[in-house]
């Protein structure tokens, strides 16, 4: 693949459009939960609305940058992303192992929902952290 | 890896941003290239050399 395949012509990329469409879907789910699911509490609906709003904000910023002709993705950012995903995977793997050991021998009882939530957020947070760290690091080899 | 990108860029009156746009990468990538902190792909090395009207050997010091 050519390194500058993603070289921007001015205009909004498909990626940003998909993100906006996905945000619209999340808004629809929130609306459904809010209006047609009496069992759903307000907190759940708020989380869905917050997530969708964050996605819209990210998509709009990206679209604005793309419209200015900025290159958002190149071979180095792709390399950073690949390495960050790898590091994040190992981080999550170790975290799960620690949770298992703590549950087995440490006397700390985790409920499945708590453990899954922890891993879910740890994966995202570690990916963001490693991407930030590696994008400022020197050679990645 | 040492490079002569900064010197050649100055000779052609190109800013980092302009060179980045010419070769289709982010400005940060040019910064890391100039500092010798990123080993580019052969394709990128070729594009940078073309943008600077030089040979790869003249731009990148192996």
N, CA and C atoms of all chains as a GROMACS GRO file, in nm:
protein
  609
    1UNK      N    1   0.084  -0.119   0.000
    1UNK     CA    2   0.000   0.000   0.000
    1UNK      C    3   0.088   0.125   0.000
    2UNK      N    4   0.050   0.218  -0.082
    2UNK     CA    5   0.131   0.339  -0.090
    2UNK      C    6   0.116   0.416   0.041
    3UNK      N    7   0.230   0.473   0.089
    3UNK     CA    8   0.227   0.533   0.221
    3UNK      C    9   0.132   0.650   0.229
    4UNK      N   10   0.113   0.720   0.118
    4UNK     CA   11   0.030   0.840   0.124
    4UNK      C   12  -0.104   0.818   0.056
    5UNK      N   13  -0.149   0.693   0.064
    5UNK     CA   14  -0.277   0.660   0.003
    5UNK      C   15  -0.388   0.743   0.064
    6UNK      N   16  -0.369   0.779   0.192
    6UNK     CA   17  -0.472   0.855   0.262
    6UNK      C   18  -0.452   1.005   0.242
    7UNK      N   19  -0.364   1.042   0.153
    7UNK     CA   20  -0.340   1.184   0.130
    7UNK      C   21  -0.474   1.250   0.100
    8UNK      N   22  -0.499   1.357   0.168
    8UNK     CA   23  -0.631   1.418   0.163
    8UNK      C   24  -0.651   1.508   0.043
    9UNK      N   25  -0.761   1.479  -0.027
    9UNK     CA   26  -0.817   1.585  -0.107
    9UNK      C   27  -0.909   1.654  -0.009
   10UNK      N   28  -0.938   1.782  -0.035
   10UNK     CA   29  -1.027   1.849   0.058
   10UNK      C   30  -1.163   1.782   0.054
   11UNK      N   31  -1.224   1.767   0.172
   11UNK     CA   32  -1.354   1.702   0.178
   11UNK      C   33  -1.359   1.609   0.296
   12UNK      N   34  -1.480   1.570   0.332
   12UNK     CA   35  -1.498   1.487   0.450
   12UNK      C   36  -1.478   1.340   0.413
   13UNK      N   37  -1.401   1.268   0.496
   13UNK     CA   38  -1.373   1.129   0.465
   13UNK      C   39  -1.491   1.040   0.501
   14UNK      N   40  -1.490   0.921   0.443
   14UNK     CA   41  -1.595   0.823   0.474
   14UNK      C   42  -1.594   0.788   0.622
   15UNK      N   43  -1.474   0.787   0.679
   15UNK     CA   44  -1.461   0.750   0.820
   15UNK      C   45  -1.541   0.845   0.908
   16UNK      N   46  -1.532   0.975   0.879
   16UNK     CA   47  -1.606   1.073   0.958
   16UNK      C   48  -1.757   1.057   0.936
   17UNK      N   49  -1.794   1.027   0.812
   17UNK     CA   50  -1.937   1.008   0.783
   17UNK      C   51  -1.990   0.886   0.858
   18UNK      N   52  -1.913   0.776   0.858
   18UNK     CA   53  -1.955   0.657   0.932
   18UNK      C   54  -1.969   0.686   1.081
   19UNK      N   55  -1.875   0.767   1.133
   19UNK     CA   56  -1.880   0.802   1.275
   19UNK      C   57  -2.007   0.880   1.306
   20UNK      N   58  -2.043   0.973   1.218
   20UNK     CA   59  -2.166   1.051   1.236
   20UNK      C   60  -2.290   0.960   1.228
   21UNK      N   61  -2.287   0.866   1.134
   21UNK     CA   62  -2.400   0.774   1.121
   21UNK      C   63  -2.414   0.686   1.245
   22UNK      N   64  -2.299   0.642   1.297
   22UNK     CA   65  -2.302   0.558   1.418
   22UNK      C   66  -2.354   0.640   1.537
   23UNK      N   67  -2.313   0.766   1.543
   23UNK     CA   68  -2.363   0.854   1.651
   23UNK      C   69  -2.515   0.869   1.640
   24UNK      N   70  -2.564   0.882   1.517
   24UNK     CA   71  -2.709   0.894   1.497
   24UNK      C   72  -2.780   0.768   1.547
   25UNK      N   73  -2.716   0.653   1.521
   25UNK     CA   74  -2.772   0.526   1.567
   25UNK      C   75  -2.778   0.522   1.720
   26UNK      N   76  -2.672   0.568   1.784
   26UNK     CA   77  -2.669   0.569   1.931
   26UNK      C   78  -2.775   0.664   1.985
   27UNK      N   79  -2.793   0.780   1.918
   27UNK     CA   80  -2.901   0.872   1.958
   27UNK      C   81  -3.037   0.804   1.947
   28UNK      N   82  -3.055   0.726   1.840
   28UNK     CA   83  -3.183   0.657   1.821
   28UNK      C   84  -3.207   0.555   1.932
   29UNK      N   85  -3.100   0.483   1.969
   29UNK     CA   86  -3.111   0.386   2.079
   29UNK      C   87  -3.149   0.460   2.207
   30UNK      N   88  -3.084   0.575   2.232
   30UNK     CA   89  -3.116   0.654   2.352
   30UNK      C   90  -3.261   0.700   2.348
   31UNK      N   91  -3.306   0.744   2.232
   31UNK     CA   92  -3.445   0.790   2.219
   31UNK      C   93  -3.541   0.674   2.244
   32UNK      N   94  -3.506   0.559   2.189
   32UNK     CA   95  -3.592   0.441   2.208
   32UNK      C   96  -3.602   0.406   2.356
   33UNK      N   97  -3.483   0.405   2.420
   33UNK     CA   98  -3.480   0.372   2.564
   33UNK      C   99  -3.560   0.477   2.643
   34UNK      N  100  -3.546   0.601   2.605
   34UNK     CA  101  -3.613   0.708   2.679
   34UNK      C  102  -3.763   0.708   2.664
   35UNK      N  103  -3.810   0.677   2.545
   35UNK     CA  104  -3.954   0.690   2.519
   35UNK      C  105  -4.031   0.559   2.524
   36UNK      N  106  -3.964   0.449   2.484
   36UNK     CA  107  -4.040   0.324   2.468
   36UNK      C  108  -3.999   0.213   2.564
   37UNK      N  109  -3.896   0.235   2.644
   37UNK     CA  110  -3.854   0.130   2.737
   37UNK      C  111  -3.871   0.182   2.879
   38UNK      N  112  -3.984   0.154   2.940
   38UNK     CA  113  -4.010   0.208   3.073
   38UNK      C  114  -3.914   0.158   3.181
   39UNK      N  115  -3.850   0.042   3.155
   39UNK     CA  116  -3.758  -0.013   3.255
   39UNK      C  117  -3.624   0.059   3.257
   40UNK      N  118  -3.589   0.122   3.146
   40UNK     CA  119  -3.458   0.188   3.138
   40UNK      C  120  -3.456   0.313   3.227
   41UNK      N  121  -3.350   0.324   3.307
   41UNK     CA  122  -3.342   0.443   3.393
   41UNK      C  123  -3.278   0.560   3.318
   42UNK      N  124  -3.294   0.678   3.373
   42UNK     CA  125  -3.244   0.799   3.310
   42UNK      C  126  -3.093   0.799   3.294
   43UNK      N  127  -3.026   0.729   3.388
   43UNK     CA  128  -2.879   0.726   3.384
   43UNK      C  129  -2.830   0.658   3.256
   44UNK      N  130  -2.892   0.547   3.222
   44UNK     CA  131  -2.852   0.473   3.101
   44UNK      C  132  -2.871   0.559   2.977
   45UNK      N  133  -2.987   0.626   2.971
   45UNK     CA  134  -3.017   0.713   2.856
   45UNK      C  135  -2.911   0.824   2.848
   46UNK      N  136  -2.877   0.880   2.965
   46UNK     CA  137  -2.776   0.988   2.967
   46UNK      C  138  -2.642   0.940   2.914
   47UNK      N  139  -2.603   0.817   2.951
   47UNK     CA  140  -2.476   0.762   2.903
   47UNK      C  141  -2.478   0.752   2.751
   48UNK      N  142  -2.587   0.700   2.696
   48UNK     CA  143  -2.598   0.686   2.550
   48UNK      C  144  -2.590   0.823   2.482
   49UNK      N  145  -2.660   0.921   2.539
   49UNK     CA  146  -2.660   1.055   2.479
   49UNK      C  147  -2.519   1.115   2.487
   50UNK      N  148  -2.451   1.094   2.602
   50UNK     CA  149  -2.315   1.149   2.618
   50UNK      C  150  -2.220   1.086   2.517
   51UNK      N  151  -2.229   0.954   2.500
   51UNK     CA  152  -2.141   0.884   2.406
   51UNK      C  153  -2.165   0.935   2.264
   52UNK      N  154  -2.293   0.946   2.226
   52UNK     CA  155  -2.326   0.993   2.091
   52UNK      C  156  -2.277   1.136   2.069
   53UNK      N  157  -2.293   1.220   2.171
   53UNK     CA  158  -2.249   1.359   2.158
   53UNK      C  159  -2.097   1.366   2.141
   54UNK      N  160  -2.026   1.282   2.218
   54UNK     CA  161  -1.879   1.278   2.205
   54UNK      C  162  -1.840   1.235   2.065
   55UNK      N  163  -1.911   1.136   2.010
   55UNK     CA  164  -1.879   1.089   1.875
   55UNK      C  165  -1.905   1.198   1.772
   56UNK      N  166  -2.013   1.272   1.789
   56UNK     CA  167  -2.044   1.382   1.696
   56UNK      C  168  -1.934   1.488   1.704
   57UNK      N  169  -1.891   1.518   1.828
   57UNK     CA  170  -1.786   1.620   1.844
   57UNK      C  171  -1.658   1.576   1.774
   58UNK      N  172  -1.618   1.450   1.795
   58UNK     CA  173  -1.496   1.398   1.732
   58UNK      C  174  -1.509   1.402   1.580
   59UNK      N  175  -1.625   1.358   1.530
   59UNK     CA  176  -1.647   1.354   1.384
   59UNK      C  177  -1.642   1.495   1.325
   60UNK      N  178  -1.700   1.592   1.395
   60UNK     CA  179  -1.700   1.729   1.343
   60UNK      C  180  -1.560   1.789   1.340
   61UNK      N  181  -1.482   1.762   1.446
   61UNK     CA  182  -1.344   1.812   1.448
   61UNK      C  183  -1.264   1.750   1.333
   62UNK      N  184  -1.280   1.618   1.316
   62UNK     CA  185  -1.210   1.548   1.207
   62UNK      C  186  -1.251   1.605   1.072
   63UNK      N  187  -1.382   1.624   1.055
   63UNK     CA  188  -1.432   1.674   0.927
   63UNK      C  189  -1.376   1.813   0.898
   64UNK      N  190  -1.369   1.894   1.002
   64UNK     CA  191  -1.315   2.030   0.986
   64UNK      C  192  -1.168   2.023   0.942
   65UNK      N  193  -1.091   1.934   1.009
   65UNK     CA  194  -0.949   1.920   0.973
   65UNK      C  195  -0.935   1.867   0.831
   66UNK      N  196  -1.016   1.768   0.798
   66UNK     CA  197  -1.009   1.709   0.664
   66UNK      C  198  -1.045   1.812   0.557
   67UNK      N  199  -1.143   1.895   0.591
   67UNK     CA  200  -1.188   1.996   0.496
   67UNK      C  201  -1.080   2.101   0.468
   68UNK      N  202  -0.990   2.117   0.565
   68UNK     CA  203  -0.878   2.210   0.546
   68UNK      C  204  -0.764   2.144   0.470
   69UNK      N  205  -0.780   2.015   0.439
   69UNK     CA  206  -0.676   1.945   0.363
   69UNK      C  207  -0.566   1.889   0.449
   70UNK      N  208  -0.588   1.884   0.582
   70UNK     CA  209  -0.484   1.829   0.672
   70UNK      C  210  -0.475   1.678   0.656
   71UNK      N  211  -0.352   1.627   0.663
   71UNK     CA  212  -0.332   1.483   0.661
   71UNK      C  213  -0.345   1.433   0.805
   72UNK      N  214  -0.442   1.348   0.830
   72UNK     CA  215  -0.464   1.299   0.966
   72UNK      C  216  -0.398   1.164   0.990
   73UNK      N  217  -0.385   1.087   0.881
   73UNK     CA  218  -0.328   0.953   0.895
   73UNK      C  219  -0.215   0.938   0.794
   74UNK      N  220  -0.099   0.897   0.842
   74UNK     CA  221   0.010   0.864   0.750
   74UNK      C  222   0.078   0.738   0.800
   75UNK      N  223   0.192   0.701   0.737
   75UNK     CA  224   0.251   0.572   0.773
   75UNK      C  225   0.298   0.568   0.919
   76UNK      N  226   0.340   0.682   0.972
   76UNK     CA  227   0.386   0.682   1.111
   76UNK      C  228   0.268   0.668   1.207
   77UNK      N  229   0.159   0.739   1.182
   77UNK     CA  230   0.044   0.728   1.273
   77UNK      C  231  -0.014   0.587   1.268
   78UNK      N  232  -0.008   0.524   1.148
   78UNK     CA  233  -0.057   0.385   1.138
   78UNK      C  234   0.031   0.292   1.219
   79UNK      N  235   0.164   0.318   1.214
   79UNK     CA  236   0.258   0.235   1.292
   79UNK      C  237   0.232   0.255   1.442
   80UNK      N  238   0.215   0.381   1.481
   80UNK     CA  239   0.186   0.412   1.622
   80UNK      C  240   0.060   0.340   1.666
   81UNK      N  241  -0.044   0.345   1.583
   81UNK     CA  242  -0.171   0.281   1.617
   81UNK      C  243  -0.152   0.130   1.636
   82UNK      N  244  -0.078   0.067   1.544
   82UNK     CA  245  -0.057  -0.078   1.551
   82UNK      C  246   0.017  -0.116   1.679
   83UNK      N  247   0.123  -0.042   1.709
   83UNK     CA  248   0.202  -0.074   1.828
   83UNK      C  249   0.120  -0.047   1.954
   84UNK      N  250   0.042   0.062   1.954
   84UNK     CA  251  -0.039   0.096   2.071
   84UNK      C  252  -0.145  -0.010   2.096
   85UNK      N  253  -0.206  -0.062   1.990
   85UNK     CA  254  -0.306  -0.168   2.006
   85UNK      C  255  -0.240  -0.292   2.068
   86UNK      N  256  -0.119  -0.323   2.023
   86UNK     CA  257  -0.047  -0.438   2.078
   86UNK      C  258  -0.017  -0.420   2.226
   87UNK      N  259   0.035  -0.304   2.263
   87UNK     CA  260   0.067  -0.277   2.403
   87UNK      C  261  -0.060  -0.280   2.488
   88UNK      N  262  -0.168  -0.222   2.434
   88UNK     CA  263  -0.293  -0.216   2.508
   88UNK      C  264  -0.348  -0.357   2.531
   89UNK      N  265  -0.333  -0.443   2.430
   89UNK     CA  266  -0.379  -0.582   2.443
   89UNK      C  267  -0.304  -0.652   2.557
   90UNK      N  268  -0.171  -0.634   2.559
   90UNK     CA  269  -0.092  -0.698   2.665
   90UNK      C  270  -0.127  -0.640   2.802
   91UNK      N  271  -0.148  -0.509   2.808
   91UNK     CA  272  -0.186  -0.445   2.934
   91UNK      C  273  -0.317  -0.506   2.986
   92UNK      N  274  -0.414  -0.521   2.896
   92UNK     CA  275  -0.543  -0.576   2.936
   92UNK      C  276  -0.529  -0.722   2.979
   93UNK      N  277  -0.442  -0.795   2.907
   93UNK     CA  278  -0.417  -0.935   2.939
   93UNK      C  279  -0.362  -0.948   3.081
   94UNK      N  280  -0.263  -0.866   3.114
   94UNK     CA  281  -0.203  -0.868   3.247
   94UNK      C  282  -0.306  -0.827   3.352
   95UNK      N  283  -0.388  -0.726   3.319
   95UNK     CA  284  -0.491  -0.681   3.413
   95UNK      C  285  -0.589  -0.794   3.443
   96UNK      N  286  -0.629  -0.866   3.340
   96UNK     CA  287  -0.723  -0.978   3.360
   96UNK      C  288  -0.657  -1.085   3.447
   97UNK      N  289  -0.528  -1.111   3.421
   97UNK     CA  290  -0.456  -1.211   3.502
   97UNK      C  291  -0.452  -1.168   3.648
   98UNK      N  292  -0.426  -1.039   3.672
   98UNK     CA  293  -0.421  -0.987   3.810
   98UNK      C  294  -0.559  -1.000   3.876
   99UNK      N  295  -0.663  -0.968   3.800
   99UNK     CA  296  -0.798  -0.978   3.854
   99UNK      C  297  -0.832  -1.122   3.890
  100UNK      N  298  -0.790  -1.213   3.802
  100UNK     CA  299  -0.816  -1.356   3.828
  100UNK      C  300  -0.744  -1.401   3.955
  101UNK      N  301  -0.616  -1.363   3.965
  101UNK     CA  302  -0.536  -1.403   4.083
  101UNK      C  303  -0.593  -1.341   4.210
  102UNK      N  304  -0.632  -1.212   4.199
  102UNK     CA  305  -0.689  -1.145   4.317
  102UNK      C  306  -0.818  -1.212   4.359
  103UNK      N  307  -0.895  -1.253   4.261
  103UNK     CA  308  -1.021  -1.319   4.288
  103UNK      C  309  -0.998  -1.457   4.351
  104UNK      N  310  -0.894  -1.524   4.301
  104UNK     CA  311  -0.867  -1.661   4.345
  104UNK      C  312  -0.797  -1.665   4.481
  105UNK      N  313  -0.693  -1.582   4.494
  105UNK     CA  314  -0.609  -1.591   4.614
  105UNK      C  315  -0.611  -1.467   4.702
  106UNK      N  316  -0.651  -1.357   4.648
  106UNK     CA  317  -0.641  -1.232   4.723
  106UNK      C  318  -0.758  -1.205   4.814
  107UNK      N  319  -0.859  -1.286   4.800
  107UNK     CA  320  -0.976  -1.266   4.885
  107UNK      C  321  -1.064  -1.150   4.840
  108UNK      N  322  -1.033  -1.095   4.722
  108UNK     CA  323  -1.118  -0.987   4.671
  108UNK      C  324  -1.218  -1.049   4.574
  109UNK      N  325  -1.346  -1.031   4.599
  109UNK     CA  326  -1.447  -1.092   4.513
  109UNK      C  327  -1.493  -0.988   4.411
  110UNK      N  328  -1.477  -1.025   4.286
  110UNK     CA  329  -1.525  -0.937   4.179
  110UNK      C  330  -1.652  -0.997   4.120
  111UNK      N  331  -1.748  -0.911   4.097
  111UNK     CA  332  -1.862  -0.957   4.020
  111UNK      C  333  -1.825  -0.941   3.872
  112UNK      N  334  -1.885  -1.025   3.790
  112UNK     CA  335  -1.851  -1.024   3.646
  112UNK      C  336  -1.870  -0.885   3.586
  113UNK      N  337  -1.978  -0.819   3.623
  113UNK     CA  338  -2.008  -0.688   3.565
  113UNK      C  339  -1.898  -0.587   3.599
  114UNK      N  340  -1.851  -0.591   3.726
  114UNK     CA  341  -1.745  -0.497   3.767
  114UNK      C  342  -1.615  -0.525   3.694
  115UNK      N  343  -1.579  -0.655   3.686
  115UNK     CA  344  -1.454  -0.692   3.620
  115UNK      C  345  -1.458  -0.654   3.472
  116UNK      N  346  -1.571  -0.682   3.407
  116UNK     CA  347  -1.583  -0.650   3.265
  116UNK      C  348  -1.576  -0.499   3.242
  117UNK      N  349  -1.642  -0.423   3.329
  117UNK     CA  350  -1.639  -0.277   3.316
  117UNK      C  351  -1.496  -0.226   3.331
  118UNK      N  352  -1.424  -0.283   3.430
  118UNK     CA  353  -1.287  -0.240   3.453
  118UNK      C  354  -1.199  -0.267   3.330
  119UNK      N  355  -1.212  -0.388   3.276
  119UNK     CA  356  -1.132  -0.424   3.158
  119UNK      C  357  -1.172  -0.338   3.038
  120UNK      N  358  -1.301  -0.316   3.023
  120UNK     CA  359  -1.353  -0.234   2.913
  120UNK      C  360  -1.289  -0.095   2.914
  121UNK      N  361  -1.291  -0.030   3.030
  121UNK     CA  362  -1.235   0.105   3.037
  121UNK      C  363  -1.082   0.103   3.032
  122UNK      N  364  -1.022  -0.003   3.091
  122UNK     CA  365  -0.875  -0.012   3.089
  122UNK      C  366  -0.824  -0.026   2.947
  123UNK      N  367  -0.897  -0.102   2.864
  123UNK     CA  368  -0.854  -0.120   2.724
  123UNK      C  369  -0.855   0.013   2.650
  124UNK      N  370  -0.963   0.087   2.665
  124UNK     CA  371  -0.974   0.216   2.595
  124UNK      C  372  -0.870   0.314   2.648
  125UNK      N  373  -0.863   0.323   2.783
  125UNK     CA  374  -0.771   0.421   2.844
  125UNK      C  375  -0.626   0.389   2.808
  126UNK      N  376  -0.590   0.259   2.814
  126UNK     CA  377  -0.451   0.224   2.784
  126UNK      C  378  -0.420   0.247   2.636
  127UNK      N  379  -0.517   0.222   2.549
  127UNK     CA  380  -0.495   0.249   2.406
  127UNK      C  381  -0.468   0.397   2.382
  128UNK      N  382  -0.549   0.482   2.445
  128UNK     CA  383  -0.530   0.627   2.430
  128UNK      C  384  -0.395   0.669   2.486
  129UNK      N  385  -0.362   0.613   2.605
  129UNK     CA  386  -0.234   0.648   2.667
  129UNK      C  387  -0.116   0.606   2.579
  130UNK      N  388  -0.117   0.480   2.533
  130UNK     CA  389  -0.004   0.432   2.454
  130UNK      C  390   0.007   0.507   2.320
  131UNK      N  391  -0.108   0.540   2.263
  131UNK     CA  392  -0.105   0.615   2.136
  131UNK      C  393  -0.042   0.753   2.160
  132UNK      N  394  -0.081   0.817   2.270
  132UNK     CA  395  -0.026   0.949   2.304
  132UNK      C  396   0.125   0.938   2.329
  133UNK      N  397   0.163   0.837   2.409
  133UNK     CA  398   0.304   0.819   2.446
  133UNK      C  399   0.389   0.786   2.323
  134UNK      N  400   0.342   0.690   2.244
  134UNK     CA  401   0.422   0.646   2.129
  134UNK      C  402   0.431   0.751   2.019
  135UNK      N  403   0.327   0.835   2.008
  135UNK     CA  404   0.333   0.937   1.904
  135UNK      C  405   0.439   1.041   1.935
  136UNK      N  406   0.483   1.047   2.061
  136UNK     CA  407   0.590   1.140   2.099
  136UNK      C  408   0.724   1.071   2.115
  137UNK      N  409   0.721   0.938   2.106
  137UNK     CA  410   0.843   0.862   2.127
  137UNK      C  411   0.926   0.865   1.999
  138UNK      N  412   1.053   0.831   2.017
  138UNK     CA  413   1.138   0.824   1.899
  138UNK      C  414   1.108   0.697   1.822
  139UNK      N  415   1.208   0.639   1.758
  139UNK     CA  416   1.181   0.525   1.673
  139UNK      C  417   1.104   0.415   1.743
  140UNK      N  418   1.012   0.356   1.670
  140UNK     CA  419   0.923   0.257   1.729
  140UNK      C  420   0.969   0.115   1.707
  141UNK      N  421   1.072   0.097   1.622
  141UNK     CA  422   1.116  -0.041   1.595
  141UNK      C  423   1.174  -0.106   1.720
  142UNK      N  424   1.922   0.738   1.212
  142UNK     CA  425   1.968   0.767   1.078
  142UNK      C  426   1.973   0.919   1.057
  143UNK      N  427   2.086   0.966   1.008
  143UNK     CA  428   2.098   1.110   0.983
  143UNK      C  429   2.033   1.146   0.850
  144UNK      N  430   1.979   1.265   0.846
  144UNK     CA  431   1.922   1.310   0.719
  144UNK      C  432   1.966   1.454   0.691
  145UNK      N  433   1.952   1.491   0.562
  145UNK     CA  434   1.984   1.630   0.524
  145UNK      C  435   1.856   1.703   0.483
  146UNK      N  436   1.743   1.656   0.535
  146UNK     CA  437   1.614   1.712   0.495
  146UNK      C  438   1.606   1.861   0.527
  147UNK      N  439   1.649   1.896   0.648
  147UNK     CA  440   1.637   2.035   0.692
  147UNK      C  441   1.716   2.128   0.599
  148UNK      N  442   1.838   2.086   0.571
  148UNK     CA  443   1.926   2.166   0.484
  148UNK      C  444   1.867   2.179   0.343
  149UNK      N  445   1.822   2.065   0.287
  149UNK     CA  446   1.768   2.068   0.150
  149UNK      C  447   1.634   2.142   0.146
  150UNK      N  448   1.558   2.131   0.253
  150UNK     CA  449   1.429   2.201   0.260
  150UNK      C  450   1.453   2.353   0.258
  151UNK      N  451   1.553   2.395   0.334
  151UNK     CA  452   1.586   2.538   0.339
  151UNK      C  453   1.634   2.586   0.201
  152UNK      N  454   1.709   2.498   0.134
  152UNK     CA  455   1.760   2.534   0.002
  152UNK      C  456   1.646   2.555  -0.098
  153UNK      N  457   1.538   2.480  -0.081
  153UNK     CA  458   1.423   2.490  -0.171
  153UNK      C  459   1.312   2.579  -0.114
  154UNK      N  460   1.344   2.650  -0.006
  154UNK     CA  461   1.246   2.740   0.057
  154UNK      C  462   1.114   2.671   0.090
  155UNK      N  463   1.125   2.554   0.147
  155UNK     CA  464   1.003   2.481   0.184
  155UNK      C  465   0.991   2.478   0.336
  156UNK      N  466   0.871   2.499   0.385
  156UNK     CA  467   0.849   2.481   0.528
  156UNK      C  468   0.821   2.332   0.553
  157UNK      N  469   0.825   2.294   0.680
  157UNK     CA  470   0.793   2.154   0.713
  157UNK      C  471   0.651   2.120   0.668
  158UNK      N  472   0.561   2.216   0.688
  158UNK     CA  473   0.421   2.195   0.650
  158UNK      C  474   0.409   2.173   0.499
  159UNK      N  475   0.480   2.254   0.422
  159UNK     CA  476   0.472   2.242   0.276
  159UNK      C  477   0.529   2.108   0.228
  160UNK      N  478   0.643   2.070   0.287
  160UNK     CA  479   0.702   1.942   0.250
  160UNK      C  480   0.608   1.827   0.288
  161UNK      N  481   0.548   1.839   0.406
  161UNK     CA  482   0.455   1.735   0.452
  161UNK      C  483   0.338   1.721   0.354
  162UNK      N  484   0.285   1.834   0.311
  162UNK     CA  485   0.172   1.829   0.215
  162UNK      C  486   0.215   1.769   0.082
  163UNK      N  487   0.338   1.803   0.041
  163UNK     CA  488   0.388   1.751  -0.088
  163UNK      C  489   0.397   1.599  -0.087
  164UNK      N  490   0.442   1.544   0.026
  164UNK     CA  491   0.461   1.398   0.029
  164UNK      C  492   0.345   1.326   0.096
  165UNK      N  493   0.246   1.403   0.145
  165UNK     CA  494   0.125   1.340   0.198
  165UNK      C  495   0.139   1.278   0.335
  166UNK      N  496   0.217   1.345   0.423
  166UNK     CA  497   0.227   1.296   0.561
  166UNK      C  498   0.199   1.411   0.657
  167UNK      N  499   0.191   1.379   0.785
  167UNK     CA  500   0.170   1.483   0.886
  167UNK      C  501   0.302   1.560   0.907
  168UNK      N  502   0.288   1.683   0.954
  168UNK     CA  503   0.408   1.764   0.977
  168UNK      C  504   0.498   1.699   1.082
  169UNK      N  505   0.436   1.634   1.181
  169UNK     CA  506   0.514   1.569   1.288
  169UNK      C  507   0.608   1.463   1.230
  170UNK      N  508   0.562   1.397   1.126
  170UNK     CA  509   0.645   1.293   1.064
  170UNK      C  510   0.770   1.356   1.002
  171UNK      N  511   0.752   1.473   0.942
  171UNK     CA  512   0.868   1.544   0.886
  171UNK      C  513   0.963   1.585   0.999
  172UNK      N  514   0.906   1.630   1.110
  172UNK     CA  515   0.988   1.670   1.226
  172UNK      C  516   1.073   1.552   1.272
  173UNK      N  517   1.009   1.436   1.289
  173UNK     CA  518   1.082   1.318   1.334
  173UNK      C  519   1.186   1.273   1.230
  174UNK      N  520   1.151   1.287   1.104
  174UNK     CA  521   1.246   1.251   0.998
  174UNK      C  522   1.369   1.340   1.005
  175UNK      N  523   1.345   1.470   1.021
  175UNK     CA  524   1.456   1.565   1.026
  175UNK      C  525   1.548   1.537   1.144
  176UNK      N  526   1.486   1.496   1.254
  176UNK     CA  527   1.565   1.469   1.374
  176UNK      C  528   1.630   1.331   1.369
  177UNK      N  529   1.603   1.257   1.263
  177UNK     CA  530   1.659   1.122   1.251
  177UNK      C  531   1.597   1.024   1.347
  178UNK      N  532   1.473   1.053   1.391
  178UNK     CA  533   1.410   0.968   1.490
  178UNK      C  534   1.301   0.878   1.432
  179UNK      N  535   1.294   0.876   1.301
  179UNK     CA  536   1.197   0.787   1.238
  179UNK      C  537   1.256   0.732   1.109
  180UNK      N  538   1.251   0.600   1.096
  180UNK     CA  539   1.298   0.536   0.973
  180UNK      C  540   1.181   0.524   0.877
  181UNK      N  541   1.184   0.600   0.767
  181UNK     CA  542   1.069   0.598   0.677
  181UNK      C  543   1.066   0.472   0.591
  182UNK      N  544   0.949   0.448   0.532
  182UNK     CA  545   0.940   0.341   0.433
  182UNK      C  546   1.018   0.386   0.310
  183UNK      N  547   1.049   0.290   0.224
  183UNK     CA  548   1.122   0.323   0.101
  183UNK      C  549   1.040   0.421   0.017
  184UNK      N  550   0.908   0.400   0.016
  184UNK     CA  551   0.820   0.486  -0.063
  184UNK      C  552   0.827   0.631  -0.014
  185UNK      N  553   0.820   0.647   0.121
  185UNK     CA  554   0.825   0.783   0.176
  185UNK      C  555   0.962   0.846   0.152
  186UNK      N  556   1.068   0.766   0.170
  186UNK     CA  557   1.204   0.816   0.146
  186UNK      C  558   1.215   0.865   0.001
  187UNK      N  559   1.160   0.786  -0.090
  187UNK     CA  560   1.163   0.823  -0.232
  187UNK      C  561   1.086   0.953  -0.256
  188UNK      N  562   0.966   0.962  -0.197
  188UNK     CA  563   0.883   1.082  -0.217
  188UNK      C  564   0.950   1.207  -0.161
  189UNK      N  565   1.014   1.192  -0.046
  189UNK     CA  566   1.083   1.307   0.015
  189UNK      C  567   1.199   1.349  -0.076
  190UNK      N  568   1.272   1.249  -0.124
  190UNK     CA  569   1.385   1.281  -0.212
  190UNK      C  570   1.337   1.351  -0.338
  191UNK      N  571   1.227   1.303  -0.396
  191UNK     CA  572   1.172   1.366  -0.517
  191UNK      C  573   1.128   1.509  -0.486
  192UNK      N  574   1.060   1.527  -0.372
  192UNK     CA  575   1.012   1.660  -0.334
  192UNK      C  576   1.128   1.757  -0.315
  193UNK      N  577   1.241   1.704  -0.273
  193UNK     CA  578   1.358   1.788  -0.249
  193UNK      C  579   1.454   1.788  -0.370
  194UNK      N  580   1.407   1.729  -0.479
  194UNK     CA  581   1.482   1.724  -0.605
  194UNK      C  582   1.623   1.668  -0.583
  195UNK      N  583   1.628   1.560  -0.508
  195UNK     CA  584   1.757   1.498  -0.479
  195UNK      C  585   1.744   1.347  -0.490
  196UNK      N  586   1.858   1.278  -0.473
  196UNK     CA  587   1.854   1.133  -0.470
  196UNK      C  588   1.836   1.090  -0.324
  197UNK      N  589   1.784   0.970  -0.307
  197UNK     CA  590   1.764   0.920  -0.170
  197UNK      C  591   1.896   0.922  -0.092
  198UNK      N  592   2.004   0.881  -0.159
  198UNK     CA  593   2.135   0.876  -0.094
  198UNK      C  594   2.181   1.014  -0.045
  199UNK      N  595   2.136   1.118  -0.116
  199UNK     CA  596   2.176   1.253  -0.077
  199UNK      C  597   2.094   1.305   0.042
  200UNK      N  598   1.975   1.250   0.056
  200UNK     CA  599   1.885   1.298   0.163
  200UNK      C  600   1.908   1.220   0.292
  201UNK      N  601   1.917   1.089   0.277
  201UNK     CA  602   1.933   1.003   0.394
  201UNK      C  603   2.074   0.948   0.400
  202UNK      N  604   2.138   0.968   0.514
  202UNK     CA  605   2.277   0.923   0.530
  202UNK      C  606   2.276   0.790   0.603
  203UNK      N  607   2.309   0.683   0.530
  203UNK     CA  608   2.304   0.549   0.591
  203UNK      C  609   2.437   0.513   0.656
   0.00000   0.00000   0.00000
